[in-house]
């Protein structure tokens, strides 16, 4: 049998080989491009997201610092928020790692020690620091700390470098040493936004034992900052003196200050989540969202009135709320008159007086004013402020100085600034006291 030779044209056909090689090359290029994108572009974009969050977080922590100090000085709760972490942008092809979470927590507690010159009188109140540690994967920014009104960035891996974001504000313009202790254990982690509930408590009673003593009062504050930082701060003054820093190996040093008298020392405590519980304190009612407050008494019928004037009538019989139910008092016909009044003072020596209360028969074109005087004759005036007539009312008047006591006069004026009602205090308003309507002659 004769065999036919193999068709040489089929053996020499290489048309599909070039297409296959082209596909393999193109696929390889795409793989290399994807790997490069995943390895270089994705981390860079994620780093940009982390840095953007870092900047926003820094601003939020500045706000936390501010609200801690505000809560301590104003006796009003504050509710700052912080975004703990961030989320990377959504990707169709490339892959992201887990979202970087953040950790916000308090440390300590550490004691604030207060003593007289010979050490025979002592007081100790606990305080804590705040620490925020981000969980970034692409950038290294260190940990942010808050202590003694200072906000700074700490990078221990770089040799203890600290970058101050907000400097200390321990000494007021009037020369008073203002110390705000932060209390209660707190810890939150994740990527969500959280609210820090900051509740103040008055601790002036803790300083009563120092009143009337001779000599300086020493205040020791815990601090992670070194002597180099504190020596370059404007702390020294006529009333407050910097006495150095005792450095410790456990990273918590002692800042030593002295004040010439207890009148130039203001001590506040602020608690996270609830009122402070880690030191001597005199509890005061927590006023959440107070816009005038329940100044005269509890809703339901304390004589003095609910400073909102119960809408619809308080069946418990608030003296300050109209039984017929007008919100904030009767705005109908009749002569305006003060139905409830409370005048209180700021901490320390009197720097500011606050008037709250209610008015019957409000004249919306009129005003309410508060005038402060140095003596009972009310001849030496030094502070006046007012507000449009409304019920309830809540406004403050600055004394312009630190005063031991003041006399108060509250007036209702009509639209032509003629006096409708004038109430003068029968006794002086002093530190840690308040006056009610019964203390005034109208």
C-alpha positions in Angstrom: 0.0 0.0 0.0 1.2 3.5 -0.8 1.0 6.1 2.0 0.2 9.7 1.1 2.7 12.2 2.5 1.6 14.6 5.3 0.2 17.9 4.2 3.2 20.2 4.8 0.9 23.3 4.7 -0.8 22.3 7.9 2.5 21.7 9.7 3.8 25.2 8.7 0.6 27.1 9.8 1.6 29.5 12.7 -1.2 32.0 12.5 -2.6 31.3 16.0 0.8 31.5 17.7 1.2 35.2 17.3 -2.3 35.9 18.7 -1.6 33.7 21.7 1.8 35.4 22.4 0.1 38.9 22.1 -2.6 37.9 24.6 0.0 36.6 27.0 2.0 39.8 26.7 -1.1 42.0 27.2 -2.2 39.9 30.2 1.2 40.2 31.7 1.2 44.0 31.2 -2.2 44.2 32.9 -1.0 42.1 35.8 2.1 44.2 36.3 0.0 47.4 36.1 -2.5 46.1 38.6 0.3 45.0 41.0 1.9 48.4 40.6 -1.4 50.1 41.3 -2.0 48.0 44.3 1.5 48.4 45.7 2.0 52.1 45.0 -1.2 54.0 44.2 -3.5 52.4 46.7 -1.2 53.0 49.7 -0.7 56.6 48.6 -4.4 57.3 48.3 -5.0 55.6 51.7 -2.2 57.7 53.2 -4.0 60.8 51.9 -7.3 59.6 53.5 -5.4 59.0 56.8 -3.8 62.4 56.8 -7.1 64.1 56.0 -8.6 62.3 59.0 -5.6 63.3 61.2 -6.1 67.0 60.4 -9.9 66.7 61.2 -9.1 64.8 64.3 -6.6 67.4 65.5 -9.3 70.1 65.2 -11.8 67.9 67.1 -9.3 67.4 69.9 -8.7 71.1 70.0 -12.4 71.4 70.5 -12.3 68.8 73.3 -9.6 70.7 75.1 -11.7 73.9 74.8 -14.9 72.3 76.0 -13.1 70.7 79.1 -12.0 74.2 80.1 -15.4 75.7 79.3 -17.2 73.1 81.3 -15.0 73.7 84.3 -15.4 77.5 84.3 -19.0 77.8 83.3 -20.6 75.0 85.4 -22.4 73.8 82.2 -22.1 70.3 80.6 -20.4 70.1 77.2 -20.8 67.5 74.5 -17.9 67.5 72.0 -17.7 64.7 69.4 -14.7 62.9 68.0 -14.4 60.7 64.9 -12.2 57.8 66.2 -11.1 56.4 62.8 -11.7 56.6 59.1 -12.8 54.5 56.2 -10.8 54.1 52.9 -12.5 54.9 49.6 -14.5 52.1 48.0 -12.6 50.3 45.2 -13.9 48.1 42.3 -10.7 46.3 41.4 -8.0 47.1 43.9 -8.1 45.9 47.5 -8.1 47.8 50.8 -6.9 46.7 54.1 -9.1 47.0 57.2 -10.3 50.5 58.2 -7.9 52.2 60.6 -9.5 52.5 64.0 -8.6 55.0 66.7 -8.4 54.6 70.5 -9.4 57.5 72.9 -8.9 56.9 76.6 -8.0 58.5 79.9 -4.9 57.6 81.8 -4.0 57.9 85.5 -5.4 58.9 87.9 -2.7 61.2 89.3 -2.9 63.5 92.3 -3.1 67.3 92.3 -1.6 68.2 95.7 -2.3 71.6 97.3 -0.7 72.6 100.6 0.1 75.7 102.7 3.7 77.0 103.2 4.6 74.8 106.2 2.7 71.7 104.9 0.3 71.6 107.8 -2.8 71.9 105.6 -3.1 69.6 102.6 -5.6 68.7 99.9 -5.4 66.1 97.1 -7.7 65.8 94.1 -7.3 63.3 91.3 -6.9 64.1 87.7 -6.3 62.2 84.4 -4.8 62.8 81.0 -6.5 62.1 77.7 -4.7 60.0 75.1 -5.7 59.5 71.4 -3.9 56.9 69.5 -4.7 56.4 65.8 -4.4 53.1 64.1 -3.1 54.3 60.7 -1.4 51.8 58.4 0.3 54.2 56.0 1.4 57.3 58.0 3.0 57.6 61.5 1.9 60.7 63.3 2.3 59.6 67.0 -0.2 60.0 69.9 -2.1 63.1 70.9 -2.2 64.0 74.6 -4.2 66.4 76.7 -3.0 67.5 80.1 -3.2 70.7 82.3 -4.8 72.6 79.4 -2.0 71.6 77.0 -2.7 69.6 73.8 0.4 68.1 72.2 1.6 65.4 69.8 4.0 62.8 71.2 6.3 60.6 69.1 8.4 58.6 71.6 10.0 56.6 68.8 11.6 59.8 67.5 13.5 60.4 70.7 10.7 61.9 72.7 9.8 64.7 70.3 6.7 66.6 71.3 4.8 69.0 69.1 2.6 71.4 71.0 -0.8 72.0 69.3 -2.3 74.3 72.0 -0.2 75.8 74.8 -1.2 75.9 78.4 -3.7 78.5 79.8 -3.3 77.9 83.5 -3.1 81.6 84.5 -5.9 83.9 83.6 -5.6 87.5 82.5 -6.5 88.5 86.1 -3.5 86.6 87.5 -5.6 83.6 88.9 -4.2 80.1 88.7 -7.1 78.1 87.2 -6.7 74.3 87.5 -9.2 71.9 85.8 -9.0 68.3 87.0 -10.4 65.7 84.6 -11.9 62.6 86.2 -13.5 59.2 85.6 -12.1 56.3 83.6 -13.0 56.4 79.9 -12.0 54.3 76.8 -13.5 54.0 73.3 -12.1 52.5 70.1 -13.3 52.0 66.6 -14.0 54.0 63.5 -17.3 55.6 64.5 -18.0 59.1 65.9 -18.4 59.3 69.7 -19.7 62.0 72.0 -17.8 62.9 75.2 -20.2 63.9 77.9 -18.4 66.4 80.1 -20.1 67.2 83.4 -18.6 69.9 85.8 -18.7 69.9 89.6 -17.9 72.8 92.0 -15.1 72.0 94.4 -14.6 75.4 96.0 -15.4 73.8 99.4 -12.2 71.9 99.1 -10.3 75.1 99.3 -12.1 76.6 102.3 -9.5 75.3 104.7 -6.9 77.5 103.0 -8.8 80.7 103.5 -7.3 83.2 105.9 -3.9 81.5 106.1 -0.7 83.5 105.8 2.0 82.6 103.3 1.9 81.1 99.8 0.0 78.1 98.7 1.8 75.4 96.8 0.1 73.5 93.9 1.7 70.4 92.5 0.4 69.2 89.1 1.2 65.9 87.4 2.7 66.4 83.9 4.3 64.4 81.2 6.0 67.5 79.8 9.5 68.3 80.7 11.1 71.2 82.5 12.2 72.7 79.2 8.5 73.2 78.2 7.3 74.7 81.4 10.3 77.0 81.9 9.4 78.8 78.6 5.8 79.3 79.6 4.4 82.7 80.8 3.3 81.4 84.2 5.2 83.8 86.5 3.2 86.9 87.6 2.2 89.0 90.6 0.1 86.2 92.0 1.5 83.0 90.6 5.1 81.8 90.6 6.8 78.9 88.7 8.9 76.8 91.1 10.3 74.2 88.7 9.5 70.6 87.7 10.5 67.4 89.6 11.2 64.9 86.9 10.5 61.3 87.4 11.5 58.0 85.6 7.9 56.9 85.2 7.2 59.7 82.7 4.9 61.6 85.1 6.7 64.6 86.5 5.5 67.2 89.1 5.0 70.8 88.1 5.4 73.1 91.2 3.6 76.4 91.3 2.7 78.8 94.2 0.0 81.4 94.6 0.0 84.2 97.1 -3.5 83.4 98.4 -6.4 81.1 97.9 -8.3 84.0 96.3 -6.0 83.6 93.3 -6.5 79.9 93.0 -9.5 78.4 91.1 -10.0 74.6 91.2 -12.5 72.9 88.9 -13.3 69.3 88.2 -14.9 67.9 85.0 -16.0 64.3 84.7 -16.4 62.2 81.5 -19.8 60.4 81.2 -20.8 61.5 84.7 -20.0 63.9 87.5 -16.4 63.7 88.8 -16.1 61.0 91.4 -12.3 60.9 92.2 -11.8 63.7 94.6 -13.6 65.9 97.2 -16.4 67.8 95.6 -19.6 69.5 96.3 -22.2 68.2 93.9 -24.4 70.6 92.1 -27.4 69.8 89.8 -26.3 68.8 86.3 -28.0 71.1 83.8 -28.1 69.3 80.6 -29.0 71.5 77.7 -29.8 74.4 80.0 -31.1 77.5 78.2 -32.2 79.4 81.2 -32.5 76.5 83.5 -35.0 75.3 86.0 -33.9 78.2 88.2 -36.6 78.4 90.7 -37.3 74.8 91.3 -38.3 71.4 90.0 -40.9 70.9 87.4 -44.1 70.0 89.1 -44.5 72.8 91.6 -41.6 74.3 93.6 -42.3 77.8 94.6 -39.9 79.8 92.6 -41.1 78.4 89.3 -39.9 76.3 86.5 -37.8 78.7 84.4 -39.6 77.7 81.3 -43.1 78.4 82.4 -44.9 75.1 81.8 -46.8 75.2 78.5 -50.4 74.3 79.3 -50.2 75.1 83.0 -48.2 73.3 85.7 -50.8 71.5 87.8 -48.2 71.4 90.6 -48.5 75.1 90.9 -45.2 76.7 89.9 -45.3 80.2 91.3 -43.2 81.4 88.3 -45.2 79.7 85.6 -48.6 81.0 84.6 -51.3 78.5 85.7 -53.1 79.2 82.5 -50.1 77.9 80.7 -48.4 80.6 78.7 -44.8 79.5 78.0 -42.4 81.5 80.1 -45.0 83.6 81.8 -48.0 85.7 80.9 -47.4 87.9 77.9 -50.8 89.4 78.0 -51.9 92.8 79.3 -50.6 94.2 82.6 -47.5 95.7 84.0 -44.3 93.6 83.6 -42.9 92.4 86.9 -40.2 89.9 88.0 -41.8 86.7 89.3 -38.7 84.7 90.0 -35.0 85.8 90.3 -31.7 84.2 91.1 -28.4 86.0 91.0 -25.3 83.8 91.3 -21.5 84.4 90.9 -18.6 82.8 89.1 -16.0 80.8 91.0 -13.2 82.4 92.9 -13.5 86.1 93.6 -16.6 87.6 91.9 -15.6 88.2 88.2 -19.1 87.8 86.8 -22.7 87.7 88.1 -25.4 85.7 86.5 -29.2 86.6 86.6 -31.9 84.0 85.8 -35.6 84.0 86.3 -39.0 84.8 84.9 -41.1 87.9 84.1 -44.9 88.3 84.2 -46.5 90.3 81.5 -43.5 90.6 79.2 -43.1 93.8 77.2 -41.2 92.6 74.2 -40.1 96.2 73.4 -38.5 96.6 76.8 -35.3 95.5 78.4 -34.0 93.9 81.6 -30.8 95.2 83.2 -28.5 94.2 86.0 -26.2 96.8 87.7 -23.5 95.9 90.2 -22.3 98.1 93.0 -19.4 98.0 95.5 -21.5 99.2 98.5 -25.0 99.0 100.0 -25.6 102.7 99.1 -25.2 101.7 95.5 -23.2 104.8 94.6 -20.0 103.1 93.3 -21.1 101.2 90.2 -18.7 99.1 88.2 -20.7 96.7 86.0 -23.9 96.8 84.0 -25.4 94.6 81.3 -28.8 93.9 79.9 -30.9 91.9 77.6 -34.2 92.3 75.8 -37.1 91.5 78.0 -38.1 87.9 77.8 -39.2 85.0 80.0 -37.3 83.1 81.1 -34.2 85.3 81.1 -30.6 84.4 81.6 -27.6 86.8 81.2 -24.4 87.8 82.9 -22.7 91.0 83.9 -18.9 91.3 84.3 -17.4 93.1 87.3 -14.2 94.0 85.5 -12.2 92.8 88.5 -12.0 90.3 91.3 -14.4 91.4 94.0 -15.1 89.9 97.4 -18.7 91.0 97.4 -21.1 93.1 95.3 -24.6 94.6 95.6 -27.0 94.0 92.8 -29.8 96.0 91.2 -32.2 94.5 88.6 -34.4 96.7 86.5 -37.2 96.3 84.0 -37.4 99.1 81.4 -40.0 99.9 78.8 -39.4 100.7 75.2 -38.6 104.3 76.1 -36.0 103.2 78.7 -38.3 104.3 81.6 -38.0 102.1 84.7 -41.0 99.8 85.2 -39.6 97.9 88.2 -36.4 98.3 90.2 -35.2 95.7 92.7 -32.2 96.2 94.8 -30.5 93.5 96.9 -30.8 93.9 100.7 -27.5 92.1 101.3 -24.3 91.6 99.4 -23.7 88.9 96.9 -20.6 87.0 98.0 -18.5 84.1 96.9 -20.3 80.7 96.9 -23.6 82.4 97.6 -26.7 83.4 95.5 -29.5 85.8 96.0 -33.2 85.1 95.3 -36.1 87.4 94.8 -36.8 87.4 98.6 -33.4 89.0 99.1 -34.4 92.0 97.0 -36.6 95.1 97.7 -38.7 95.9 94.7 
